[in-house]
C-alpha cells in the first residue's frame, strides 16, 4: 500500500437511510479502482466492507468500515456506515474522522428519515457534502422528483451536476450540467460522448442556471460577468464549485447505478475535484504543557499527534485502534504517549485496513486514516502524541443508549466469560453498556434498540461461545412507610450452656428523606440496652433495609429509634441483639402502613410536529405527565414529561413505529413516588408467588 501526502488524501463518509445502497456503492468504488477482481454483492455476503458474520447473515451493515480507494493519484478513504438507527454510534464515530460526506439516497425510496438524519449530522460536524442518487437502473425511478424533494428541504444550495438519459425506459447515459454535454455508458462504467436528447434541454437549462447563479455568487467579478451575460468556462465553474462545496454553500447532486458501475467513476472524480483534502479543514486540541489551543490542522510539519476514533476487538483479527493523524507524520517505529492515561506505547507496526484485511505501511501523513494493532492502554477517544508535545483532542459525542434489558447466562458458570466478552464488546461499541444492578440482583444491558441487543446476543455466541438470554428488567421499586409504629423484638434461645438473649423496643417513623435507607437514633436511658450493643442493632437495620418485608425491595426513608429493651449479663450477645432488631423491624415496618415507591424518569421526546398528537396520546397511556412542549425551530416539537420507569420498556421500538424512525428520546431518573394501589398489589402478589430467592439466582 502506497504512502500518500496530505493533499492527496480525501476522507469521505457514506451516510444514508438503511438499504439506500451505501455498501453497494463502496463495493463499486473498490472494483473500479482495481482493488477487487469481481464486484461483490450484499445479498451474496462477499463485499469488502460487510465482513462481519452478522453482517453477512443479515445483509446489512452493523459496523463502520474503511476502504482506502486509490483514484487518480489520490487516496479516498471511504468510510462505509450502517443505515439502521440502532447502529448510530458507528456512524457518529466515522463522521468524526471524515472531512466530507456522500449522502446516499435510493432513487426508488426517495428522501427518507435516514437522509435527513445524515444531513443533520453533516450540519453538526460542518461537513461538506454531496448527494448520490442510486437505483437509477430501475423502472419508474424519478431523479427529478428526488431533486425536488431535496430542494424543498434544503433550498437553493441543492445543485444537480448530472441528470439521466433514458431510452425506452432504460438508464443509458447522463447529461453533464457543468460541461453541458451528453454521455452514453459503455462496458465497465466507461462512457462516450452523445447528443443530448431534445426533451432534456429544458432540464439542462434549468439546472445550468441554478449552477451559474451559485458560481456567480463566489466573487464580485463573477457576479458582474453573470449580469453582463458572460459564459463561464468549465475550469472556472469547477474551481468555483470546489470553493462552494467546501464551504457548504452548494450541495451537488449526482446519480448512478452502482450495481452496473454507472455513475461511480464520475462520483470518484467529483470527490477528488470538489471535496477538501484534510489540510483544508481545521483540527484543534489542547496542549497539556501550556494549556493553550494547539492548532494541528492536519499539518505534516507540526509535532506528531493523532486521535483514536474507533476500536475493533475481534477474537480472530485481534485488537486494532483506528487513528486519524492530526499533525506530523507517524512512523511504524514511533513511541507515542497515550495523553489521556499518561502511558507510553510503542507502535511496532502501522496498518491501513481494507475492510477486514490489514496492509502494513511504513508511515501515515497528517490527515490520513490507519490502524495500530495491540495498543493495550488505548481506547476509542484517546489522543496519541509525543512526550515532548502532548496534545489532547476532544472526543466524539456518541449517542446514549436507553433501551435496557436484563441478561442471564444460559449455562451456569459462564458468568465470568460473559463479563470478559462484554468488556471487550463495550470497548469496541460505545453505545453498548453492561451494568450490575446489585440492589435488584440483576445484570443489565443497555443498547440503542432491540435489534442492537439481539445482535449482541448473536455476537457473544458466535465470537465468544457464550449464551445469554434477555428478558424484561426488574424495575427498581423501593419500600417505605407512611405512619408510625412502636414495637418490640425479642430473641431468646436456650439450648444447654450459654443461651441467646436480645430484647429491643423500637419506634419506626417516616424520615422524609427518600435518598437514604434509614436513620438510626438511640434514646435508651438507664442502661436497659448497653451501649456496646448499639452497633449490633444498627447492623440488624442495615441488613433489613436491603430487602424490605413488603415485596423484597430496598427500603428508604425510615427513621428507627431504639428507646428501651433488656439484656442478660451472660446470654446476651451482638448476634442476639441483631436478631432481635430484625424481628422488630419486620413487625414495625408492616405496622406502619408500608407502601411501594416507583421510580419516575424525566423524559424528553423530540418529534416532527405532525406526530406530536400521537406521541402525547401514547405518553398519557403510559401514565406520563406532560410538563411542557417547545418548538426546536427545525420543524420538531420537544415534549417534556415525567413518566414511571415501569412504563418505558419497549419505548424505543414504539416511538420509531409511531414516527417512522424520526423521533428521538432521552431520559434520566428524577425521583421516587408512591405507586398506584393496583400496581402495588400486582407487584406484591408477583413477589409472593415466587419461591424465596428463585428469581434472584
N, C-alpha and C positions, 0 to 999 in steps of 0.2 A: 504493500500500500504506500503510495507516494505521500510526501510531506507537502502541505500547502501553506503558502503565506496568507496572512490575514486578509489581504484584499482579494484573494482568490477563494474565499470561503463564503457560503450562504447557509444560514441556519434557518430552516423552514419547517414549521409545524403544520401538519394536516389536521384540520378541525372539521366538525360537521355532525349532523344527526346520525344515529346508528343506521347502518345499511345504505348510506349515501354513496359509498364506493371509495372510501379513503385507501383501504388496503389494496384494492384492485389498481388504483392509480399509482400507489407506491411501487407495486409489482411491475406495472408497465414502464415506469421510470427506470427501474433497475434493469429490465430487459433491454430497453432501448440503449442504455448506457453500456451494454455488453457485460453486465455483471452476472447475468444468468443466461443459460443456453436455451431455456424454454420458459414460456410465460406461465407462472403458477396461477392457480385459481383458489379462491377462498373455499369454495364447495369441495375441492379435492384435498384441502388441508396441506397444500405444498407451497404456500407463499413464503417469501423471505421474512416478513415481519410478524406473521402469526405463527410462531414456532412452539408455543407452549401447548402441552397436550390438551388442556381445557379449551384453548382457542381453536385447536384443530377439531375437537369433538363438537364444539358448539357453533362453529362457523362465524364467529365474530371476535373482534379484538378485546382483550381484557387488560393488557399492559401496553404502555408506550414503548415503542421500539425504534431503533436507529438504523437508517440505511444511508451510508455515505455514497452518493451518486456522482461519479465524475462526468462532467459535461462541458465541453468547450473550454478546457484548461481550468475549469472551476470545480471545486468540490461542493456539492449541495448536500448538506447533512439533513436528510429528510426524517422528520420525527413523526411516525405514524401513531395516532392516538385512538383510544376507544371512543365510540359514539354514544354508548349507553350510559345513562346518568349515574349508575351505580359505581362507575369507574372514573368519576370526575377527578379524583386525586391524581391519577396518572396523567390526565390532560393538564392539570394545573402545574405539575412538575415539568412537563415537556414545554409548556408555554413559557415558563420561567427561564428556559435555556434557549428559546428561539429568538430570532431577530425579525421574523416576518411570518405571516400565516397564509395558507391557502385554505379558504373555507369551501368545502366540497358540498355541492347541492345536487341532489338527484333531480334530473330533468323531469322524471316521471312523477315524483312525490312533491316537487316544488319546495318552497321555503317552509321549513318545519321548526319546531321548538328548538331543536339542537342547533339549527342555523343561527337563530337569534342568540342563543347562549354562547355560541362561538364568537359572534360579533361582540357581545358584552365582555368576554374575556380579552379580546383584542383591544377593546377600549381601555380596560383596566390596566393592561400592560403596555399600552400605546404602541401596538404592533402595526406596521404597515401590512396591508392585506390585499388579497385578490380572491375573487370568486371563481370556481371552476365548476361548470355545469356538466354532469356526467349523463350517461344513458341516452346520448343523442342518436344512437343507432336504433332506438326503439320507436315503434309506430306511435303516433299521437302525442309525441313529446313536443311541447311548445316552448322553445327558447325565449321567444318574445314575451310570453306570459311570465316566465321566471324573472326576466329583466324588469318587467313592470312591477312585479311583487317587491323586488329589491329596491327599486326606485321609490315605491310608495313608502317603504320602511325607512330608507336611509338617504333619500333626497338626491340632489343633483350630483353628488360625488360619485354615483354609480355610472361607470363608463364602459360599455361593451367594446372590446378590442376586435372581436370576431363575431360573425353570426353564420348559421349553417346554410349550405346549398343542398337542396333535396331534388332528387329526380325520381318520379314515380313513388314518392313517399319514402325513398331510401336516402340516408345521410351519405352524400358522396363527396362533399367538399365544404369550403367555407370562404367567406369574404373577409379579407384583412382590412379593417377600418382605417388603420394608420396609413397603409400603402394604397388603399382604395383599389385593391386588386383581388381577383378570384383565384382560388387554388383547388385542384382536384386531388383526392387521395389516390395514391398507388400503393403497392405492397409494402408491408412492414412499416407503416407510419410515414412513408415517403409522400411527396406531393409534387404536382406540376401546375404551371400556370393554366388558367382557363378564363373564358369570358364570364362576366358577371351577368346572371340571368336578369332579364329586364324587370321582372316582378319584384326584384330585390333592391332596385335603385332607390326607391323611396326610403327604405330602411337604412341604406348606406348613407343617404343624405342626412337623415335624422341623427344617426349615431355619430357621423363625422362632425356634424355641427356641435353636438354635445362635447366631443373631444376638443375641437378647435377653441370653443369657449373656455374650457378649462386651461388649455395651453396658453391662451391669451392672458389669463389672469396671473401667470407666473412672473411677468415683468411689465413695466410701463411701455417699453419699446414694443413688445409683442402686442399689447393692448392697442396701441396706435396703429400698428400694421393690420391688426384684425379689423378695426373700424374702417381702414382705408381699402379693405377688400383684398389685401395681400394673401398669397398662399404660403403656408409654412412648409419647409422642406421636411422630408421623412426624418432626417437626422435631428432637426430642431424639435420636431414633435416627440421623438423618442427621448431626447435629453430632458425636455420639459416634463414628459410623463414620469421619468425616473425621479425627478425632483418632487413632483406632486404625489407620487405613490409613497415615497419615503416620508413625506410629512403628513400623509393621511388625507390630503385634500382631494385625491382621486382614488377610487377603488375600482380597478379594472375587472371586467367580467370576461372570462374565456370559456371555451366549451370543447367537448370531445366525447369520444367513446373509448375509454382505456382498454376495454376488453378486445377491441380491434386495433389498439395502439393509435387511434386517431385523435389528433389534437394534443397529444402528450409532448411531442418534440417542441411544438410551439410554446407550451407551458414552461418547459425547461429553459428555452431561450428567454422567455419573459422573466423567469426567476433570476437568471444571470444578468439580464439587462436592466430590470426595474427595481429589484429588491436590493437593500443595502448590504454591504459587507459589514462584519462586526465593528470595524473601526469607525463606522459612521454612526454607531449607537453609543449611548453613554452607559457607564457601569461604575458605580461608586461604592467604596467600602469605608470602614473606619480604621485608621492606623492605630494599632494598640500601643504604640510608643508615644505618639504625640497627641492622641485622642482627636485628631483632625480628620477631615474627609480626605480619603485617598482616591483621586480620580484615575481609576485604572483605564477605563475607556478602551479596553482591548488593544492597548499599545504594546507592541512587542519589545520596545526599547526600555520599558519600565521593569522594576523588580518583579520576579515571577510570583504569580498568585493564581488561585483557581477556587471554584466552589463546587460542591458535590450536589447535583440536582436530582439524582436518582440512585437507588441501590438495587442490585439483583442478588438474591441469596438463593442459590439453587443447589440441591444435593448433587446434581450431575455436572453443571458447568462451573460451580463454585460461587464465590462472592466477588462481584465487580462493583466498584464505585464509579458512576458516570460523572465526569467532570467537564466543566466548561472553563477554559483558560481565560482568566480575566485580564492578565497582563504578563509580559515576558514570554519566554519560550521554555516550556517544561520538557526536560530530557529524561530518558529512562533510568539513568543512574543517579537522579537527584535525591536528596534527602529534604523533605518538607515538614513543616510544623503544622500539626492539627491545631489551629489557633484557638478553637473552642475549648479543647481539652488540655492544651499545653504539652501534647506528646509528639515526639518526632517520628516520622515514618519514612523508611527507605523504600523507594518506588519499585526497584528491580526491573519491572517491565511496564511499558505503556502499550495500550491496545486501541484499535478502532474496531468497534463491533459492527458487524453486518448482520443484523437480526441477532441470531444466537452464535454466529461464528466470529471468534476473535482473531484479528490480524495484528501482529506486532508492528509497532512503528518506533523509530528512534527518538522522535520529538513531536510535540504539538505546539503550534504557534498560538499566540493570543487570538481569542475568538473561536478556536477550534473546539470540537467536542470529541472526547475519547473516554477511555476507561482504564482504571488501575485495579489489578487483582489483589485480593488478600490484604487489604488495609484494615488491621484489627480494630483500631480505635475509632475509625471514621464511620460516620452515619450520614444519611441524607440531611442536607442543610449545613454541614460543616464547611469551614473555609480552610484551604491549604495555602501556605506562603513560606517564605524563607524566614529563618530565625531572626535575621537582622532587620527584616521589614515585615513584621506580622500584620496582616490586614484581615478584618472580619467583615464578611459580606452579609447583607440581610437575607433571611431565609424566605423561601416562597411561602405564601399563605395558602395552606391546604384546608379544604372543607372539613368541618367537624362531623363525625358520624353520630347519628341519632337513632338509628334502628338497632334495637337491642334484643338479643335472645340469650336464653340460658343454655349452657352446653354441659354435657356429661360424657365421660369416657364410656364407650360401649363395652370395652373389655377392662375389667378391674386390673389395676397395676400399671395401666398405660398413662396415668396422670402426669408423671414426670416427663415422659416422652412428648406428650401433648404440649405441656408447658414450654419445653425447649423448642419444639417446632413452631409454636405460636410466637415465641420471642423472635425467631428468625423471620417469620412472616410479617410481624409488625414492624421490623426494621426495614423491610422491603416495601410495605404498603402502609403509608402514613394515615390512611383513612380506616385502618383496622385497629381496634383496641380490645385487649383482653383484660378483664378485671376480676379480682377475687372479692366478692361481697360477703365478708365473713359474718356480718350481722345477721344475714338471712341464709347463711350456709349454702351459697350458690356461686358458680363461676359464670361470668357474663362475657359475651362477645358483642362488640359494637361495630356496625358497618354502615355503608351508605344505602343499603336496601336489602330486601330478601334475597335477590339474585346474587348480590355480592357475598352474603353469608353462605348461601348454598355452594357457591364456587369455592369458598374457603374450606368447607367440609370436604369437597371432592379433592382439593389440592392436598389436604392433610393425608387423605387416604392414598393418593397417587404418589406424592413425593416422599412422605414420611412414614407411610404404612401404619397410620393410626386412625382409628374410627371414633368420631364423636357424633352425638345426636343432639339436635337443637329442639328447644321447647320454649313455651311462653315463660318469661321470667316471673319470679315471685315479686310482687310489689312490696316495697319495704314499709309496711304498716308499722305503727307504733301503738303502745298501750299507755293509757294514763287514767287518772281518777278525777272525779268531779266533786266528790264530797269528802267529809272527814270520817275517820273511824278510830276506834280505841279498842285494842285487842291485847291478848297476852299469848305468849307461846312458851310451852314448857316441854323440855326434852329430858326424859327421865328413864334410865335403864339400870337394872340391877342383874348382874349375872355372875355372882361369886367374885370375891376380891373387890377391887375398885369398881364402882358403878359410874354412871354418867348423869350429870345433873346441870341443867341450864334453864333459867327462867327469866323471861323478859316481859315487860309491859311497855307497849309502844302505841304512839298515836301516828296516824298517817293522814296527810292533807295534801291538796294540790299546791305545788311550789310556785306555779305561774311561769316557770322557765322551761319551755319545751325543748331547749337546746341541750339541757343537762339531764342525765338519767335520774339522779336523786340528790337530795341534800340530807345530811345526817347531823342531828343535834342530840346532845346528851344533857339532860337536866336532872340526873339522878342525885338524890340527897341521902346523906347518912350511910353511904357505902352499901346500899342494897345490892348493887352490882359493882364489884370492884373495878377500878379504872383499867386494870391490866386486861379486862375482858372487852373493853370498848372496841379495840381493833378487830376482835373476832366477830362482834355484832356487825361492824361495817363490812367485813368480808362476806358475811351472810347476805347483806344487802347487795353487794357487788355481784354476787352470783345470781341472785333473784332477778335483777333488772335486765340480765342478758336474755331471759326467756320468760316473758310475763305469764301469769296464771290464766289470762283470758283466752289467748289464742297463740301462745308461744312466741309472740313478737317482742322485740326490745321495749323496755319501759322507759318513759320520760316524764319529767315534771312532777316527781313525787317528793314530798318532804317527810322524812321519818324522824320521829323524836322518841328517844329512849328515856322514859321518865321513872321507871321502877322495875323491880324484879327481885330475885333472891338467888342465893348461891349456897353451895355445900362446901365446907372447908376441905374435904377430901375428894369428893366425887366430881366437883366442877372442873371443867377444862375449856380450853378455847374451842375445841370441836363441839362440845355440848352447847356452848352459847351461840355458835354459828348455826347449829341445827335448830335451836330454839327461835332464832331470828327468822330463819327460812319459814318455819311454821307460822310465826306471827305475820310475816309479810304476805303469805298466800291468803290467810284469812282476812287480814286488814285491807288488802288490795280489793278483794272481792266484795267486802262490806262497804267500800267507799264509792259505789256507783261507777264501776270501771267502763271505759269506752275505748273504741279503736279510733286512732287518728290515721288519716290517709295523706300521703304526700301530694302537694299541689305544685304544678310547674307553671312558670310564666312562659307563654309561647308567643312567638312572632311568626305569622304566616304571610308571605309575600306572594300575591297572585295578580294576574291581569284583571283589570276592572270587571270584565264581563263574567268572571267566575266568582265574584265576591259573594253574591247571594247564596250560591250552592255551598261555598265553604262555611259561611256563617251558619247556615242551617245544620250542616254536619257538626260544627263545634257545639251547637246547642244540644244536639242528640247525645254528645259525649259529656254532658253536664258542664260544659265550658261556660265561663262568664266573660263575655266580650267587654273589654275595658276601653277600647278605642280603635278608630280606623283613620289612617293617614295616607294621603297620596304620596308616591315617591317621585312624581314628576317624570316617570318613564312609562306611564300608562298602567302602573301597578298600584294596588292598594296594600298597605301593610296593616294587617289585623293583629291587635294585641289582645290576648285572652289569658285568663287563668283557667287551668283545666286539670282535673285529677289525673295523676300518673297512671292509674288503673285503666283510663280510657284512651291512652295514646298508643297502645300496642297496635301495630299494623297501620299507623297513620301515614307513613311514607308511601305505601302502596295505594292507599285510598286517595291521598291528595293527588298523586300522579294520575290516577284514573279520572278524577274529577276535573283536572285542569289540563289533561293531555300532556303531562310532564312539565308544564311551565311553572307550577307552584313550588315554592321553597319554604322550608320552615326551620326554626331553631327553638330550643327551649332551655331553661335552666331551673333547678329546684328553687322554689320560693319559700314554702313553709308547710307546716302540718295543720290540718283542720279536722274536726270531728267528722267521721264518715257517716253517711245517712244510715238509718236503722236497718234497711233491707240489705245494704252492703255489709254491715257489721254481722248481721245474722248469718248471711251466706258464708262469710269468712270464718266465723267461729264454728259453724257446722262442718265446714270443709276440714278444718283442723281436727275437730273431734272425731271425724270419720277415719282419719288416718291413724295407723298404728304409731305409737310413740317413736319418733326418730326415723321411721321408714322412709319418709320423703327427703330426709336430710342427709342420707348416706351418699 
